[in-house]
Amino acid sequence: MVGGEEYLTNSLVLGFMAEGQVRGVVVLAPLSEASWEIKNIAVSPNHQGRGLGKALLRAALDLCKDRSVQEVWIGTGNSSLSQLALYQKMGFRMMEIVRDFFSQHYAEEIVENGIPCRDMVRLVLRFTVE
Ligand SMILES: CC(C)(COP(=O)(O)OP(=O)(O)OC[C@H]1O[C@@H](n2cnc3c(N)ncnc32)[C@H](O)[C@@H]1OP(=O)(O)O)[C@@H](O)C(=O)NCCC(=O)NCCS
């Protein structure tokens, strides 16, 4: 989801564990004091579609609220239709498009749902009423 790995030094990772195994993780990092970004979220393939992704997002958003963060960003591909659905169901709204982000940062062409993944859609959830 991001071009570099520099965010790993100042990020927080929340994980969901069961039966001694990590089933899902979410990685968050501050962009500023008031604005944080979810840098990555993943649920193990065998456990997807059972609410774990939503639960991880909820935990990440609760953590941000506890720290008085005002807005949380998340980015995904133009072709990532289920992720776009999930994030909007959680209250995120589309805000920016970074054109050609994926075409420029990834050597291999990515195709999802029959759609070439070229652009990054950046969504934001603001805790104040919009
Ligand atoms: C994205 C990911 C973390 C979601 O985790 P998950 O545990 O499968 O998600 P959940 O089961 O909690 O929730 C999925 C929600 O999206 C909804 N959804 C998925 N595809 C949808 C579609 N096409 N239309 C409408 N809703 C859709 C589901 O219905 C569900 O919402 P609901 O509970 O209201 O029905 C997981 O699929 C994953 O790890 N994918 C691979 C890595 C990845 O793509 N990470 C994100 C990078 S941007």
The ligand as a Gaussian input file, in Angstrom:
#p B3LYP/6-31G(d) Opt

LIG

0 1
 C       -9.431000      -6.277000       3.333000
 C       -9.476000      -7.303000       4.479000
 C       -8.527000      -6.850000       5.591000
 C      -10.920000      -7.365000       5.007000
 O      -10.951000      -8.268000       6.117000
 P      -12.204000      -9.238000       6.336000
 O      -12.035000      -9.901000       7.651000
 O      -12.352000     -10.116000       5.151000
 O      -13.403000      -8.187000       6.368000
 P      -14.776000      -8.282000       7.188000
 O      -15.303000      -9.660000       7.078000
 O      -14.585000      -7.743000       8.553000
 O      -15.708000      -7.206000       6.450000
 C      -15.848000      -7.138000       5.097000
 C      -17.015000      -6.186000       4.860000
 O      -16.920000      -5.670000       3.530000
 C      -18.102000      -6.006000       2.853000
 N      -17.853000      -6.191000       1.440000
 C      -16.838000      -6.875000       0.879000
 N      -16.992000      -6.818000      -0.462000
 C      -18.104000      -6.080000      -0.716000
 C      -18.783000      -5.658000      -1.893000
 N      -18.312000      -5.984000      -3.097000
 N      -19.889000      -4.911000      -1.760000
 C      -20.369000      -4.572000      -0.542000
 N      -19.786000      -4.944000       0.612000
 C      -18.666000      -5.693000       0.516000
 C      -18.594000      -7.256000       3.512000
 O      -19.953000      -7.490000       3.229000
 C      -18.346000      -6.891000       4.970000
 O      -19.287000      -5.943000       5.454000
 P      -20.621000      -6.401000       6.291000
 O      -20.104000      -6.984000       7.573000
 O      -21.366000      -5.118000       6.494000
 O      -21.328000      -7.394000       5.455000
 C       -9.087000      -8.727000       3.985000
 O       -9.923000      -9.104000       2.927000
 C       -7.629000      -8.859000       3.529000
 O       -6.728000      -9.103000       4.328000
 N       -7.392000      -8.702000       2.216000
 C       -6.027000      -8.836000       1.679000
 C       -5.142000      -7.684000       2.097000
 C       -5.718000      -6.341000       1.704000
 O       -6.292000      -6.184000       0.633000
 N       -5.537000      -5.349000       2.600000
 C       -5.998000      -3.992000       2.368000
 C       -5.021000      -3.232000       1.558000
 S       -5.713000      -1.639000       1.112000

